[in-house]
Amino acid sequence: MDLAESVAALLPRARTELAEFVAFRSVADEAQFPRSECEAAARWTADALRAEGFQDVALLDTPDGSQSVYGFLPGPADAPTVLLYAHYDVQPPLDEAAWLSPPFELTERDGRWYARGAADCKGGLIMHLTALRALKQHGGVPVNVKVIVEGSEEQGTGGLERYAEAHPELLTADTIVIGDCGNFRVGLPTVTATLRGMTMLRVQVDTLAGNLHSGQFGGAAPDALAALIRILDSLRDADGSTTVAGLSGEASWEGLQYPEEQFRTDAKVLDGVELIGSGTVADRLWARPAVTVIGIDCPSVVGATPSVQASARAQVSLRVPPGVDAAEATKLLTAHLENAAPWGARVKVEQVGQGQPFQADTSSPAYAAMSEAMREAYDGVDMAIAGQGGSIPLCNTLAVLYPQAEILLIGLSEPEAQIHAVNESVSPEELERLSLTEALFLRRYAATAERG
């Protein structure tokens, strides 16, 4: 039995464990789900590492109140050390009624496995475990392995980043594999070379001491919700391009391009609806800032009363491309929100999350080893290099803490996975091929280190 056959034979076990893992409703937001769900997912992770022979397994209490899970698997003497990353916290399920199967129950349908976290990123841990198990069946794991599984990545609260900064020796490694990205499309092996950073702000608008009858006062009383709408509208140009005062939106992406029709299909854009922004799709996703209003506190349509609103609040996310400092972008966005307020409305801006963008060195030996591994695992298909519009704030922290380390980003979150949306899923074929990729990579990387 060769390595590929071993990975294939391990896939039923991977499915069973993923089903157990996604059953935890581990949304790192106690306003929506009890903290006990995250704690149970952390314990499950720790137990899984111990069962594989990991030493020094620990639940790390990070400064944001979450728990990350760490373990160390020793390899041969003088072997390089590889850090494998995933996270067990997940996005909320959103509208559970819109799921075709229960969001926290792994369900097979049309050749995919559906559940919240199946791809992002509980499947990432299962990928790591499957790769290591396959290697154990073929002479053992040829490198020292550290695993870190984060508990609040989706919240962007920075707990693990601050913990790593306070304990820099813990995660030191020669190479870091972040298992939280994905292939450009199913069947095209891809490493992600850039990540946009992010900043998350809440903006509160107040205009009145209390709500007023819209018939008696409407037309003269300043409406806080209308003021908020004006502020939010100022964040986009007529074509939908992000327009934060002082923040450039003209950069270009020179690598792998994203055909517009393919993007329309991947994003499920409705017929007749235009894409927003200017430049190529890759420019807009990977090289330029992008603002999104991710939530608004205002009266719902059901039960609404004829009132002029005294207060309104929104949460705004700004994705920050490589080359732009996230802290500076935060200042610019804050000033923009404050300055855009009409009618002298009072505006209060609160920062709730921030992470720096990331750019990898794709000329390193680890990338060469990954390219060879992907070509073998994907039957001769060459590795693609893409960007990603999302953020993994830990990447930049690790790059600063360990400047000598090579950082590679792979994972299961290809477009069909619909991460962060209803009906998230993972392709079992991608799980199999990427587990094989990682096993082949660790073997090749160890051989490269020996020759070096």
Number of C-alpha atoms within 10 A of each C-alpha: 9 9 17 19 11 19 28 18 14 18 19 12 12 22 19 11 16 24 21 15 26 25 18 23 27 29 25 26 18 12 8 10 14 14 17 13 18 26 19 15 24 29 17 18 26 20 13 17 23 17 9 13 13 19 14 13 21 18 19 19 15 19 14 16 14 24 26 29 24 24 23 22 21 17 15 12 9 10 18 21 24 25 21 22 22 28 26 32 32 28 21 21 22 12 10 14 11 13 17 12 17 17 27 21 20 24 15 16 11 7 10 19 22 29 29 34 35 32 32 32 31 27 32 32 29 26 29 23 20 26 27 23 18 25 21 16 14 12 8 14 22 23 22 21 23 24 24 25 27 25 30 27 26 22 19 21 20 21 22 27 22 16 17 18 15 10 11 13 11 15 22 19 21 19 21 26 20 22 28 23 27 27 24 21 15 17 14 18 27 25 26 24 20 23 30 30 28 29 25 24 21 19 21 23 24 22 22 17 9 11 17 17 13 16 10 11 13 15 10 9 17 20 25 28 24 16 25 26 14 15 20 20 15 18 22 17 13 11 11 16 19 24 20 23 16 13 16 12 20 12 16 15 18 10 13 12 13 15 11 13 10 11 15 15 12 15 12 9 13 9 7 6 8 11 13 15 20 14 15 15 19 23 23 23 21 24 27 27 28 25 22 15 16 10 12 17 12 14 13 8 7 6 6 9 11 11 17 25 25 18 24 22 20 21 19 22 21 23 28 32 30 20 15 18 15 22 15 13 23 20 13 16 26 21 15 19 24 19 13 19 20 16 11 12 20 16 24 14 18 12 15 15 17 25 26 25 27 25 18 19 13 16 9 12 16 26 20 17 19 24 22 19 26 27 16 17 22 18 10 11 15 16 20 17 17 22 25 21 22 18 27 22 24 24 24 21 21 21 17 12 16 19 11 12 20 22 28 22 21 22 30 29 29 24 16 17 27 18 23 17 16 22 21 23 29 27 23 19 15 23 25 21 24 29 29 30 27 25 29 24 23 27 18 19 25 23 16 15 15 11 7 7
